[in-house]
Amino acid sequence: MSINVATGEQIERLKIFDVKDVQQLAPGLELRNDNGRANSATLRGVTFDPDQGTGPAVDLYFNEVPIDAQTAFTAIYDIDQIEVLRGPQGGLRGRTAPSGAITIRTRRPNLSSIEGYVQGTATEDAGYNVQGGVSLPLITDKLAIRASMLVDGNRLNQVRNIVRWDRSRSRTESARLSVAFQPVEGFDINVMYQYLNADNRLYPQVFGPGNPVIGNPAVGLDDRYTLAEGRSRFINNSHLVTVNAKYDFGPVTLDFIGGHQETKLTQYGESDPGNAIHSYAPTQITRSPYNVDSAELRLLSNNDGFFNWSIGGTYSKQTGNVTVDSPLDYIPSVPGVPVPVAPIFPLTGLISIPVSAETYSLAGSIRLQPTDQLTFEAAGRYSVISSKQFATISIPGAGTFPIVDFEKKLHPFTGSATLTYEPTSDLTVYAAYGRSFRAPTAGVGIPQNVSQDLAISKAERSNTYEIGLKTAFFDRRLSLDIAAFYQKFDNFISRFTGIATDQGTNIDFNGDGIPDGVFVGPPDGTVDTNADYNYNGDATVKGVEATISGRPMDNWDASISASYVKAHYDNAVLPCNTVDPVTGQSVIVPNPAFGGVNNVSYCQRDSRLADVPDFSLTANSEFRFGTGPVQPFIRGLITYRPSVFSERQQFRFPHRELINLFVGVRGEENKWEVSAFVRNLLNQNKITNISFNNATITGDNVLGGAGVIFDSGYRTVNLTNPREFGLSGTFKF
């Protein structure tokens, strides 16, 4: 298995304040947040959107406890180590994931001495980060506590709202308390509690010629403006407890890992980001409270010889009730008139989505070492996954209508096998196999009256084959890791966003002369909304990864990592957007290859699984001057990403060369450090995400027929953040 490791010291030195910045140390890894809420991870060309409601493609563990991306990505402080594990997961840990895992381990209390650190950082663009932690032994070598905290603020995407005279901003506060207890030798208990509150007010950036008819001016990319009149806000309030206990009986060790998470996510999302209709701000409010409990018990042998083994069992349960206030306003419109012809009739549908998921699993592994050079390891996991999801929409004056009803019980088997050969102490070669599984899920918040294939996805399975080598030379001053892999997906689950949808006929349910947002019957040829769907398609992933790192001289460290991955669908029929060449607006085009109800357009694709290039490269280096009590240094971090064409967005994303530079001094034994830094040294403003077409609002045609499109004249976009200078200081004791 290929692994990238970032130590706590590296994280502090590189000013990594959330997990998304770890991608700068791991080629082929992309971590994104385009809307202030949904954190997504892409590894080995395979992407995951947390709104899918499925198990993630890249799993996340916090002190070995499974955790969601929304919480894990938000606050990084007082960290001991972060690992990026590549390849299928599920043999040794409690959840299965097809592409990899990111594990985060916090610093634990020191049982023997008082220690701690304080770090403060400020930037020219009103960014700040203050964090620290301290360990205090209560009973030497027996009982200790560690307390740590974080306060962080910044301007997120640096967008200014020229209508509300406001700007994007974020504030995160978190505190953590850890207890370590070692009553006797061989018995360790570590308990951690973390509180997190994050408030992100991220306005969507727009650009384009605008619409002079309604007074929308031209906006350039470098302006970093939005004209949204409504709120775009995401609040995460979370409590997390992890328990790690271990007892060494001599021949065997018993491990327990437990976790409890209580989280409430609240989002206010403006549905008219381009201000296509002035003095109108339809806002969708999504509330996602949920509880997650997990426990894992493992028994491991402690043999030094030929045979080792482990057995274990896991249990996890997630419950919650997602509610969505969805705007269904009636907008009286006439073709050719650029504004509504009468006051808008407000109508809000309440979507309720109770969720219950429960998983039991049994796992085991063996390790055979017939010689000092040859090792064989195998692990397997049998799971029982039960999931219940149903969704309804309640419309005032019309009643409650079903959207989706889903209940499933599955019994997948996943696992892995690895053969390792070490001909010398400086060379290791291996071959590995992994099998992964992700359960199907019902779409969260999908429109009413759409076909079953859009509402419920199928189960996903994959098989991966990998070979690699790890070697060192020049008296181990340099090391080289290379891995090549091939992965075949059956029914890969992905998220397709902003898909133009025909829900059928919008009827006047209560007889007041105004359609009530209740749709019936087959598609009628009119685009009623844009929606997000989970969908399956067969896919293949193949690639090569390599890292060379070392210390060529005593005062010079360097590392270069590269990844080349081709991740593509295999002639899959997928939801897509098709555009009328005359109007430039989305239309539904039935696809005979699909053969079902065409609520959306379907395209046959061999396209990329994610909008990431095949090749990526990262490099970092530090050079130190002198050996005295005060040591100057210069450190650099480079990330290169070539341009890539997105079939989904019909847009070529430009190449990016992001350079972060640090210059400073540090004291003996790294007890203190003061540095100045610049992020995005070249000040590149490159598009990282873009909408398929202009931001629009669809009005209701009072004359009958197709809806009326109100066009803002803007596309929504995400850019790399501009160049930013900052100062940072760290003191350790």
C-alpha positions in Angstrom: 0.0 0.0 0.0 1.2 3.5 -0.9 1.3 6.0 2.0 2.0 9.7 2.4 2.7 10.9 5.9 2.6 14.5 7.3 4.0 14.8 10.8 2.7 17.4 13.3 5.9 19.3 12.9 5.5 19.5 9.1 1.9 20.7 9.5 3.0 23.5 11.8 5.9 24.6 9.6 3.9 24.7 6.4 1.0 26.6 8.1 -1.6 23.9 7.3 -4.7 25.0 9.1 -7.3 22.6 7.5 -7.1 19.1 6.0 -7.6 20.5 2.5 -4.1 21.9 2.5 -2.7 18.4 3.0 -3.1 17.9 -0.8 0.0 20.0 -1.2 2.0 17.1 0.2 0.2 14.2 -1.6 0.1 14.1 -5.4 -3.1 12.9 -7.0 -5.1 14.1 -3.9 -7.5 17.0 -4.3 -9.6 18.3 -1.4 -12.2 21.0 -2.2 -15.0 23.0 -0.8 -16.8 25.0 -3.5 -19.8 26.3 -1.5 -18.6 26.6 2.1 -20.4 23.4 3.1 -19.7 20.3 1.0 -16.1 19.1 1.4 -15.1 16.6 -1.3 -12.1 14.4 -1.7 -10.5 13.0 -4.9 -7.7 10.4 -4.8 -6.3 8.4 -7.7 -8.8 10.1 -10.0 -11.8 9.0 -8.0 -14.0 11.7 -6.5 -16.6 11.8 -3.7 -19.2 14.4 -2.8 -20.6 14.1 0.7 -24.1 15.0 -0.5 -24.2 11.6 -2.2 -25.1 10.0 1.2 -23.0 7.0 0.3 -19.9 5.8 2.0 -17.0 8.0 0.9 -14.5 7.0 -1.8 -11.8 8.4 0.5 -12.6 7.5 4.1 -11.6 9.7 7.0 -10.5 8.6 10.5 -10.0 10.7 13.6 -8.0 8.9 16.2 -9.0 5.7 14.3 -12.7 6.6 14.6 -14.6 7.1 11.3 -15.6 10.8 10.9 -17.4 12.9 8.3 -15.6 15.3 6.0 -17.5 18.3 7.1 -16.0 18.0 10.6 -12.6 16.6 9.8 -11.7 19.2 7.1 -12.7 22.2 9.2 -10.1 22.6 12.0 -6.5 21.2 12.1 -4.6 21.9 15.3 -2.4 20.1 17.9 -2.0 17.2 15.4 0.5 14.3 15.8 0.3 12.9 12.3 -1.8 12.8 9.2 -1.6 9.8 6.8 -2.9 9.5 3.3 -3.4 5.8 2.5 -3.9 4.9 -1.1 -5.9 1.9 -2.4 -9.0 0.1 -1.2 -9.8 0.2 2.5 -12.0 -2.2 4.5 -9.9 -5.2 5.5 -8.4 -3.7 8.7 -10.6 -0.8 9.5 -14.3 -0.6 10.1 -15.5 1.0 6.9 -14.9 0.2 3.2 -13.6 2.8 0.7 -12.5 2.1 -2.9 -9.7 4.7 -3.2 -8.1 5.3 0.1 -8.3 6.8 3.6 -7.0 9.9 5.4 -6.2 9.2 9.1 -5.7 12.1 11.6 -4.1 11.5 15.0 -4.2 14.1 17.6 -1.3 14.7 20.1 -1.8 12.7 23.3 -1.0 13.8 26.8 2.6 13.3 28.0 2.5 11.1 31.1 5.9 12.2 32.4 6.5 16.0 31.9 4.7 19.3 31.2 5.0 20.3 27.5 3.1 22.4 25.0 3.1 24.9 22.3 1.6 28.2 21.2 1.3 29.3 17.5 -0.1 32.6 16.1 -0.5 33.5 12.4 -1.8 36.7 10.7 -2.2 37.6 7.1 -2.6 40.8 5.2 -6.2 39.8 4.1 -7.6 39.7 7.6 -6.7 36.1 8.2 -5.7 34.9 11.6 -5.0 31.5 13.3 -4.2 31.1 17.0 -3.7 27.7 18.4 -2.0 26.0 21.3 -1.9 22.9 23.5 -0.4 21.9 26.8 0.1 18.5 28.6 0.0 18.2 32.3 0.8 15.0 34.2 -1.5 14.5 37.2 0.1 11.3 38.4 3.6 10.8 36.9 3.6 8.0 34.4 0.0 7.1 35.3 -2.4 9.9 34.5 -2.2 13.0 32.4 -4.4 15.5 30.5 -3.9 17.7 27.5 -5.9 20.7 26.6 -5.7 22.5 23.2 -7.7 25.2 21.4 -8.1 26.9 18.1 -9.5 30.3 16.9 -9.3 30.8 13.1 -10.7 33.4 10.8 -10.3 34.4 7.1 -12.1 35.8 4.1 -12.6 32.4 2.4 -12.8 33.0 -1.4 -12.2 36.8 -1.0 -15.5 37.6 -2.7 -17.2 41.0 -2.1 -21.0 41.3 -2.3 -21.7 44.7 -4.1 -25.4 44.5 -3.4 -25.4 43.7 0.3 -22.1 45.6 0.9 -20.7 42.5 2.6 -17.9 40.0 1.9 -17.2 36.3 2.5 -15.8 35.5 5.9 -15.3 32.5 8.2 -14.7 32.0 11.9 -13.9 28.7 13.5 -13.6 28.0 17.2 -12.6 24.6 18.6 -11.4 23.2 21.9 -10.1 19.7 22.8 -9.5 17.9 26.1 -7.6 14.5 26.1 -7.0 12.2 29.0 -4.3 9.5 29.1 -4.4 6.8 31.8 -1.9 4.0 32.2 -2.7 2.2 35.5 -0.3 -0.7 34.9 2.3 -1.5 32.3 0.6 -2.7 29.1 -2.8 -1.1 29.8 -3.4 2.2 28.0 -6.6 4.3 27.8 -6.8 7.5 25.8 -10.1 9.5 25.8 -10.6 12.7 23.8 -13.5 15.2 23.6 -13.6 17.9 20.9 -16.0 20.8 20.5 -16.2 22.6 17.1 -18.2 25.6 15.9 -17.6 26.9 12.4 -19.5 29.7 10.7 -18.8 30.2 7.0 -20.5 33.0 5.0 -19.3 32.2 1.5 -20.8 34.2 -1.3 -20.7 32.6 -4.8 -18.4 34.5 -7.2 -19.9 35.5 -10.6 -18.4 36.7 -13.8 -19.6 37.5 -17.3 -21.1 40.3 -19.5 -24.1 40.7 -17.2 -27.5 41.7 -18.4 -27.8 45.4 -19.1 -31.6 45.1 -19.6 -32.1 44.4 -15.9 -29.1 46.5 -14.7 -26.6 43.7 -14.2 -23.1 45.2 -15.1 -20.2 43.3 -16.6 -18.1 41.6 -14.0 -14.5 40.3 -14.6 -12.8 37.4 -12.9 -10.3 39.6 -11.1 -13.2 41.7 -9.6 -14.2 38.8 -7.2 -17.7 40.1 -7.0 -21.2 38.7 -6.4 -24.6 40.3 -6.7 -26.6 37.8 -4.6 -29.2 39.5 -2.5 -29.7 36.5 -0.2 -27.7 34.7 2.4 -25.1 32.0 1.7 -24.1 30.6 5.1 -23.0 27.3 6.5 -22.8 26.5 10.3 -21.3 23.4 11.7 -21.7 22.7 15.4 -20.2 19.4 16.5 -19.2 17.4 19.5 -16.9 14.4 19.1 -15.7 11.8 21.6 -13.0 9.1 20.8 -11.8 6.3 23.1 -8.7 4.2 22.4 -7.9 1.5 24.9 -5.3 -1.3 24.7 -4.4 -4.1 27.0 -1.3 -6.3 26.4 -1.8 -9.8 27.8 1.5 -11.0 26.5 0.7 -13.5 23.8 -2.2 -11.3 22.6 -3.3 -7.6 22.7 -6.9 -6.5 23.0 -7.7 -3.2 21.3 -10.9 -1.1 21.6 -11.8 1.9 19.5 -15.0 3.8 20.1 -16.5 7.1 19.0 -19.6 9.3 19.5 -20.4 12.3 17.3 -23.3 14.7 17.6 -23.4 17.2 14.8 -25.8 19.8 13.5 -25.2 21.3 10.0 -27.3 24.3 8.9 -27.1 25.8 5.5 -28.7 28.9 3.9 -28.3 28.7 0.1 -29.3 31.5 -2.2 -31.0 30.1 -5.3 -30.5 33.2 -7.4 -26.7 33.8 -7.1 -26.5 35.9 -10.3 -29.5 38.2 -9.2 -31.5 37.4 -12.3 -34.6 38.8 -10.6 -33.9 41.9 -8.5 -35.4 42.3 -5.1 -35.9 38.6 -4.9 -33.7 36.2 -2.9 -35.1 32.6 -2.8 -33.2 30.8 -0.1 -33.1 27.1 0.6 -32.5 26.2 4.2 -31.1 22.8 5.0 -30.8 21.4 8.5 -28.9 18.2 9.0 -28.7 17.0 12.6 -27.2 13.5 13.1 -25.7 11.2 15.7 -23.0 8.6 14.9 -21.9 5.9 17.3 -19.2 3.4 16.4 -17.2 0.7 18.2 -14.5 -1.8 17.2 -12.9 -4.6 19.2 -9.8 -6.3 18.0 -7.7 -9.2 19.3 -4.2 -9.3 17.9 -1.4 -11.9 18.4 2.0 -10.8 19.5 4.1 -13.5 17.9 7.6 -12.7 16.6 7.8 -15.6 14.3 6.1 -17.3 11.3 2.4 -16.7 12.0 0.4 -13.7 13.3 -3.3 -13.1 13.3 -6.1 -10.8 14.3 -9.9 -11.0 14.7 -12.4 -8.3 15.4 -15.8 -6.9 15.1 -17.3 -3.5 14.5 -20.6 -1.8 15.0 -21.8 1.6 13.8 -25.1 3.4 13.7 -26.1 6.8 12.3 -29.5 8.5 12.8 -30.8 11.8 11.8 -33.6 13.8 10.2 -32.7 16.2 7.4 -35.2 18.9 6.7 -35.1 21.2 3.7 -37.1 24.4 3.2 -37.3 24.5 -0.5 -38.6 27.6 -2.5 -41.4 26.7 -4.9 -42.5 30.3 -5.6 -44.9 31.1 -8.4 -43.2 33.7 -10.6 -45.8 35.2 -13.1 -43.9 35.6 -16.4 -44.4 36.4 -20.1 -41.9 35.5 -22.8 -39.9 38.5 -23.9 -40.5 40.5 -20.7 -37.3 40.6 -18.7 -39.0 40.9 -15.3 -42.0 39.2 -13.6 -45.3 40.7 -14.8 -46.9 40.5 -11.3 -45.9 40.1 -7.7 -44.2 36.7 -7.0 -46.4 34.4 -5.0 -44.2 32.8 -2.2 -44.5 29.1 -1.6 -42.2 26.9 0.4 -42.1 23.1 0.3 -40.8 21.3 3.4 -38.8 18.2 2.6 -38.3 15.7 5.4 -35.6 13.0 5.1 -35.3 10.7 8.2 -32.1 8.6 7.9 -31.2 5.4 9.8 -28.1 3.3 8.9 -26.6 0.4 10.9 -23.6 -1.8 10.2 -22.2 -4.9 11.8 -19.1 -6.6 10.6 -16.6 -9.3 11.5 -13.0 -9.1 10.3 -9.9 -11.2 10.5 -6.3 -11.1 9.2 -3.3 -13.4 9.0 0.4 -12.7 8.5 2.8 -15.4 7.4 6.6 -14.9 7.3 8.2 -18.1 6.0 11.6 -16.3 5.7 13.1 -13.1 6.9 12.6 -11.7 3.4 9.2 -12.9 2.4 5.8 -11.9 4.0 2.2 -12.7 3.1 -0.7 -10.8 4.6 -4.4 -11.2 4.0 -7.5 -9.6 5.6 -11.2 -10.0 5.1 -14.3 -8.4 6.4 -17.9 -9.6 6.3 -20.5 -6.8 6.8 -24.2 -6.6 7.4 -25.4 -3.1 6.2 -29.0 -2.0 7.0 -30.2 1.3 5.6 -33.5 3.1 5.7 -34.2 6.4 3.9 -37.4 8.0 2.8 -38.3 11.5 1.8 -41.5 13.5 1.6 -42.4 17.0 0.6 -45.2 19.0 2.3 -46.7 21.8 0.3 -49.0 24.3 2.0 -52.6 23.9 0.8 -51.7 20.8 -1.3 -50.6 18.1 1.2 -47.7 15.8 1.6 -46.2 13.8 -1.3 -43.6 11.0 -1.4 -40.3 11.6 -3.1 -38.4 8.4 -2.4 -38.8 5.3 -0.2 -35.7 3.2 0.3 -34.8 0.2 2.5 -32.0 -2.2 2.0 -30.0 -4.9 3.7 -26.7 -6.0 2.2 -24.0 -8.6 3.1 -20.8 -7.6 1.3 -17.4 -9.3 1.7 -14.3 -7.1 1.3 -10.7 -7.7 1.9 -7.1 -7.4 0.8 -4.0 -9.5 0.3 -0.3 -8.4 0.0 2.9 -10.3 -0.8 6.1 -8.5 0.2 9.7 -9.4 -0.6 12.8 -7.7 0.9 15.9 -8.9 -0.9 18.0 -6.3 1.0 17.5 -3.9 3.9 17.3 -1.1 1.3 14.8 -2.7 -1.1 11.2 -3.8 -0.7 8.9 -5.0 -3.5 5.3 -5.9 -3.2 2.1 -7.0 -5.0 -1.3 -6.4 -3.5 -5.0 -7.0 -4.2 -8.0 -5.2 -2.7 -11.8 -5.6 -3.0 -14.1 -2.8 -1.9 -17.8 -2.1 -1.7 -20.1 0.9 -1.3 -23.8 0.5 -0.5 -26.6 2.1 -2.6 -28.4 5.1 -1.4 -31.5 7.2 -2.0 -31.0 10.8 -3.3 -31.3 13.5 -0.7 -33.5 16.4 -1.7 -34.2 15.2 -5.2 -37.2 16.6 -7.0 -40.6 15.0 -6.7 -42.0 12.8 -9.6 -38.7 11.7 -11.2 -37.8 8.1 -12.3 -36.5 5.4 -9.9 -33.0 5.4 -11.5 -32.5 9.0 -10.5 -33.9 8.4 -7.0 -32.0 5.3 -5.9 -28.5 4.2 -6.9 -27.1 0.7 -7.2 -24.4 -1.0 -5.1 -20.8 -0.4 -6.2 -18.0 -3.0 -6.2 -14.4 -2.7 -7.2 -11.3 -4.8 -7.5 -7.8 -3.3 -7.4 -4.4 -4.8 -8.3 -1.2 -3.0 -7.3 2.6 -3.6 -7.5 5.3 -1.4 -6.1 8.8 -1.0 -4.7 10.5 1.0 -1.9 14.2 1.6 -2.0 16.9 3.7 -0.5 20.4 4.7 -1.7 23.4 6.8 -0.8 23.6 5.5 2.7 19.8 6.1 3.0 20.1 9.8 2.3 17.6 9.3 -0.6 14.6 7.1 -0.8 12.3 6.2 -3.8 8.8 4.8 -3.7 7.0 3.7 -6.9 3.5 2.1 -7.2 1.5 1.0 -10.3 -2.2 0.0 -10.0 -5.3 -1.0 -11.9 -8.8 -0.8 -10.5 -12.1 -2.0 -12.1 -15.4 -0.5 -10.9 -18.8 -2.1 -11.4 -21.5 0.6 -10.9 -19.2 3.4 -9.7 -21.4 5.8 -7.7 -20.9 9.5 -8.5 -22.7 12.8 -8.0 -24.1 14.8 -11.0 -24.9 18.4 -10.1 -27.0 21.1 -11.7 -28.8 18.7 -14.0 -31.8 20.2 -15.9 -34.9 18.2 -14.9 -38.4 17.8 -16.4 -40.7 16.8 -13.5 -43.9 16.5 -15.6 -46.9 18.8 -15.3 -47.1 21.3 -12.5 -50.8 21.2 -11.4 -53.1 23.5 -9.5 -53.9 21.1 -6.7 -56.1 23.3 -4.6 -58.0 25.1 -7.4 -56.8 28.7 -6.6 -55.6 29.2 -10.2 -51.9 29.0 -9.2 -49.8 25.8 -9.8 -48.8 24.5 -6.4 -45.4 22.8 -7.2 -47.1 19.3 -7.3 -45.9 17.5 -10.4 -47.6 14.5 -12.1 -47.5 12.5 -15.2 -44.7 11.9 -17.7 -42.1 14.6 -18.8 -43.9 17.4 -20.7 -40.8 18.9 -22.4 -40.3 21.8 -20.0 -37.2 22.2 -17.7 -38.7 22.7 -14.3 -35.6 22.8 -12.1 -31.9 22.0 -11.8 -31.1 19.1 -9.5 -28.4 16.9 -8.2 -28.4 13.1 -8.6 -26.4 10.0 -7.6 -25.8 7.7 -10.5 -23.9 4.6 -11.5 -21.6 3.8 -14.3 -18.9 1.2 -14.9 -15.4 2.6 -14.8 -11.6 1.8 -14.9 -8.7 3.5 -13.1 -5.1 2.9 -13.8 -2.0 4.8 -12.9 1.5 5.2 -11.5 2.7 7.1 -8.4 6.3 7.9 -7.4 8.0 9.8 -4.6 11.7 10.6 -4.2 12.8 12.3 -1.0 15.8 12.7 1.2 18.5 14.8 2.7 21.2 15.4 0.1 23.1 17.5 2.6 22.8 17.9 6.4 21.2 21.3 6.0 19.0 20.5 3.0 15.8 18.4 2.8 13.8 17.9 -0.4 10.9 15.8 -1.7 9.3 15.4 -5.1 6.1 13.4 -5.7 4.3 12.8 -8.9 1.1 10.9 -10.0 -0.2 9.9 -13.4 -3.7 8.4 -13.3 -6.3 7.7 -16.0 -9.7 7.3 -14.4 -12.6 7.0 -16.9 -16.1 5.7 -17.4 -16.5 2.7 -19.6 -19.2 3.6 -22.1 -21.6 4.6 -19.3 -25.1 6.2 -19.8 -25.1 9.1 -17.4 -27.3 12.2 -16.6 -26.0 15.2 -18.4 -27.0 18.7 -19.6 -27.7 19.4 -23.2 -28.0 23.0 -24.6 -30.2 24.4 -27.2 -27.7 26.0 -29.7 -30.2 28.8 -30.4 -31.1 29.9 -26.9 -28.1 28.7 -25.1 -30.4 27.2 -22.4 -30.6 23.7 -21.1 -33.1 21.4 -22.8 -34.1 17.7 -22.2 -33.1 15.5 -25.2 -34.4 11.9 -24.9 -31.7 9.3 -25.4 -32.8 6.0 -27.0 -29.9 4.2 -25.4 -31.4 4.9 -22.0 -34.8 3.4 -22.8 -36.6 4.7 -19.6 -38.4 7.8 -18.6 -36.3 10.8 -19.7 -36.8 13.3 -16.8 -33.2 14.4 -17.7 -30.9 14.1 -20.7 -28.6 11.1 -20.7 -25.3 10.9 -22.5 -23.0 7.9 -23.3 -19.7 8.8 -21.8 -16.1 7.6 -21.5 -15.2 10.8 -19.7 -13.2 11.3 -16.5 -14.6 10.3 -13.2 -13.5 13.7 -11.8 -12.4 17.0 -13.3 -8.8 16.5 -12.4 -5.8 16.1 -14.8 -4.1 12.8 -15.3 -0.7 14.2 -14.1 0.0 16.1 -10.9 3.2 17.0 -9.1 4.2 18.4 -5.7 7.6 19.3 -4.3 8.8 20.8 -1.1 12.2 21.7 0.2 14.0 23.4 3.1 17.5 24.8 3.3 19.0 25.8 6.6 21.9 28.3 7.1 24.5 27.7 9.8 24.4 25.5 12.9 24.3 28.1 15.7 21.7 28.7 18.4 19.7 30.8 15.9 19.2 29.2 12.5 17.8 31.0 9.5 15.9 28.9 6.9 14.1 29.2 3.6 11.3 26.7 2.7 9.3 26.3 -0.5 6.3 24.2 -1.5 5.2 23.8 -5.2 2.1 22.2 -6.6 1.7 21.7 -10.4 -1.5 20.8 -12.1 -1.8 20.8 -15.9 -4.9 22.0 -17.7 -7.8 19.6 -18.1 -11.0 19.6 -20.1 -14.3 18.9 -18.3 -17.0 17.2 -20.4 -19.5 17.8 -17.6 -18.9 21.5 -17.5 -17.8 21.9 -21.2 -14.8 23.9 -20.0 -11.0 23.6 -20.1 -9.6 24.3 -16.6 -6.3 26.1 -16.9 -3.0 24.8 -15.6 -1.9 25.9 -12.1 1.5 26.4 -10.6 1.0 27.3 -6.9 4.1 28.3 -4.9 4.2 28.9 -1.2 7.4 30.4 0.2 8.5 30.6 3.9 11.5 32.5 5.3 12.4 32.7 9.0 14.6 31.8 11.9 14.3 29.1 14.6 16.0 28.4 17.9 17.8 25.5 19.3 15.9 22.2 19.3 13.1 24.0 17.4 11.9 25.5 20.6 10.8 28.6 18.8 10.3 29.8 15.2 9.4 33.1 13.6 8.7 33.2 9.9 7.2 35.3 7.1 5.4 33.6 4.2 3.6 34.2 1.0 0.9 31.9 -0.4 0.4 31.8 -4.2 3.6 33.6 -4.9 2.9 34.0 -8.6 -0.6 35.5 -7.8 -2.3 33.1 -10.2 -6.1 33.6 -10.5 -7.1 30.3 -12.0 -10.6 28.8 -12.3 -11.0 25.7 -10.2 -14.8 25.2 -10.7 -17.4 26.8 -13.0 -21.1 26.4 -13.6 -22.3 24.7 -16.8 -24.1 27.8 -18.0 -25.4 31.2 -16.7 -27.2 31.5 -13.4 -30.9 31.7 -14.2 -34.3 31.6 -12.6 -37.2 29.9 -14.4 -40.5 31.8 -14.2 -44.1 30.4 -14.7 -45.5 31.3 -18.1 -49.0 32.9 -17.5 -49.8 32.3 -21.2 -49.1 28.6 -20.9 -46.3 26.6 -22.4 -42.6 26.5 -21.5 -41.3 28.4 -18.5 -39.7 31.8 -19.0 -35.9 32.0 -18.4 -34.6 35.0 -16.5 -30.9 35.2 -17.3 -28.5 37.0 -14.9 -25.7 37.2 -17.6 -23.2 35.5 -15.2 -21.7 32.2 -14.6 -20.7 31.2 -11.1 -17.1 30.3 -10.6 -14.4 29.4 -8.0 -10.9 30.8 -8.3 -7.6 30.1 -6.5 -7.2 32.6 -3.7 -5.0 35.6 -4.6 -1.4 36.1 -3.3 -1.4 36.6 0.4 1.5 37.6 2.8 1.6 36.6 6.4 3.6 36.3 9.6 3.7 33.4 12.0 5.4 32.6 15.3 5.6 29.3 17.3 6.9 28.7 20.8 7.3 25.3 22.4 7.9 24.4 26.0 
